[in-house]
Amino acid sequence: MFTLLVRQVLHFLGENDGREWLLKRLPKHSVGAEIGVYGGRFSKLILRIVRPRKLHLIDPWKYEADPTYERSLYGGSQGQSQARMDAMYESVVKTFQSRRVEIHREDSAACSARFPDNYFDWIYMDGNHQYEFVKQDLELYLPKVKSEGLVAGDDYAQDPNNWTKDGVTRAVNETIQTGLYGKIVTDDRTHQFLLRKSQVAQPQRDRAEVSSGLGYTA
């Protein structure tokens, strides 16, 4: 929570928010995606620092009334209402009127089916931070990232007593342990993670689907 407040103050003052070091490690003039856009503040930093050839912004801009989301940015008193989410979406559309930017108002799982395999150079994940949703994003977007492509994200190593029960950390650590991704860096200070898709991740996934008879669904 403190980190988020600091970022909001820095944004108000027109300053950077401490995640620039990670963006500088992403390849320039690349194809990338940001999952979890909210008001588009970080999207502006991506465009300025990474200068992507194509940037996909993915967010449902949906107010969550369920008590589970009471302390989230898109639920409870912070999210306020669906009308506020709609207004935020309209603001993002007006802000990012560029052929380099494509906006997808859709949940990340459904949106994953829109992209071909081996499409993204990198993805930044900052969507639903509950464990099952983070794990789902990491798995669904695995084939969408190029071999040795990058997957990064926010809110790693947060307080395990927060509303998400540190779901990001648990999901990220699991995917590293299973070999789907290799760890480049996890930073407890800025709460960022940066992973690289394993070269053998795709064949392993395919074999698992054949043996179990199950596949990924959007």
DAPELIN-V316522 format. One line per field, one symbol per residue. burial: 1 if it has 9 or more other C-alpha atoms within 8 Angstrom, else 0. Layout:
BEGIN
burial: ???
END
This chain:
BEGIN
burial: 00000110011000011011011101001111111111001010111011111111111110110000111101110111010111011011100000001101011111110000011111111110111011111101111111011111111111000011111111110011001111100111001111111100110000001000000000
END
